[in-house]
Amino acid sequence: MKKAVLINSLLIFIMISGLVFAEENVIKGLLPEKFPPAEKCAACHNVSHVYEELSQSAHNDLKCYDCHLPGAVQKGKYKPEDCNFYRLGYHHKNGDWMETSGNQVCLRCHMDKEKIDSNTECWSCHMPEGGIDKVILVKDKKFPPEGDNIKKVKKLIHRSHSFQVHAK
């Protein structure tokens, strides 16, 4: 009897721990249908060249938020200074945003691939660096990213969104 109670208690603890841990990755926020199409994201954030690369790649069916967690979603979890374009995430079927990290962003679709080196991120080979992107954050999305409507300009290393197949 004591053994059964102990086992049941342990199982309940594991289940609750699992729910608590899983809940850490859930972020509440606007659903994808509330976001503009990728070309509009690129235009407002001044990264139209990224949209062009993506639209000419094998991943041309992806939207920005398929890999990047939108700023409007991040606001519920992070301080404004901690919101950034490197946050990765995807929309889960149950209506919640699930934040992922590292290679899990790629491996959730490319499940047939094995990582060559656990210390290497997929994009370090498949999305080579080249230049600097000046990503613009606007004050009012109804107006173009210029003049007084610019809230902040973030300078980020540009990674090609053409997704090279063979690592160099």
C-alpha positions, 0 to 999 in steps of 0.5 A, a space after each residue: 500500500 505504501 509503495 503504491 502511494 509512493 509511486 502515485 505521488 511520484 507520478 503526480 509530481 512528475 506530471 505537475 513538473 512536466 506541466 510547469 516546465 512546459 508552461 515556461 515555453 508557452 507565450 500568450 500573444 496575438 495569433 498569426 492571422 493578426 500579423 501582416 504578410 511577410 512582405 509587409 513585415 520586411 517593408 516596415 522593418 526595412 529588411 525587404 532584401 531578407 524577404 526577397 532572399 526567402 521568397 526565392 529559396 526552398 523555404 518560400 512558403 514560410 512566414 517570418 513568424 514560422 521561425 521568429 517570435 514576433 515582437 508583439 508576442 514577446 511583449 507579454 513575456 519580456 521587457 522591451 529591451 529584451 525583445 529581439 529578432 533572434 528570439 525563435 518560435 512557432 505557432 502551436 496548433 492549440 493556439 499558444 506560441 511555443 518558444 524554441 531555441 537553438 537547432 530545434 527551430 530547424 529540426 521541428 521541420 527537418 526531423 530527418 536530419 541529424 546534427 553533425 556537431 551539437 555545438 554548431 547551430 544549423 544556421 552557422 553553415 546554412 545561413 552564411 553571414 554577410 553584411 549588416 541589417 538595420 532593422 527598424 522598429 516603428 512607433 506607429 505601424 500605420 505609417 512608413 519607417 521614416 523620420 519621426 516614426 522611427 522608434 529604434 534602429 537595431 543593427 544585426 549581422 545579416 544571415 542569408 535567408 536563401 538557406 544554402 543546402 550544402 555547408 561550406 
